[in-house]
């Protein structure tokens, strides 16, 4: 059995419930489901959407301002396997 490395608290991206995640020395974890990090535009920065091209008749844009990074976690109640 792997030994506990640390316990962190993260909010479920779907429902907002705070979940305790236990991370072990071998980098496995339990208590939630992690899907990676994503960024969103920081609307308070001085950025704007700049058109960089078109694709199939739609504008392709890029945010020129700062971005905020977020981790995507789901709690056990919100997580569902692909075949469910």
Secondary structure, 3 states (H helix, E strand, C coil): CCCEEEEEEEECCCCCCEEEEEEECCCCEECCEEEEEEEEECCCCCCCEEEEEEECCEEEEEECCCEEEEEEEECCCCCCCCCC
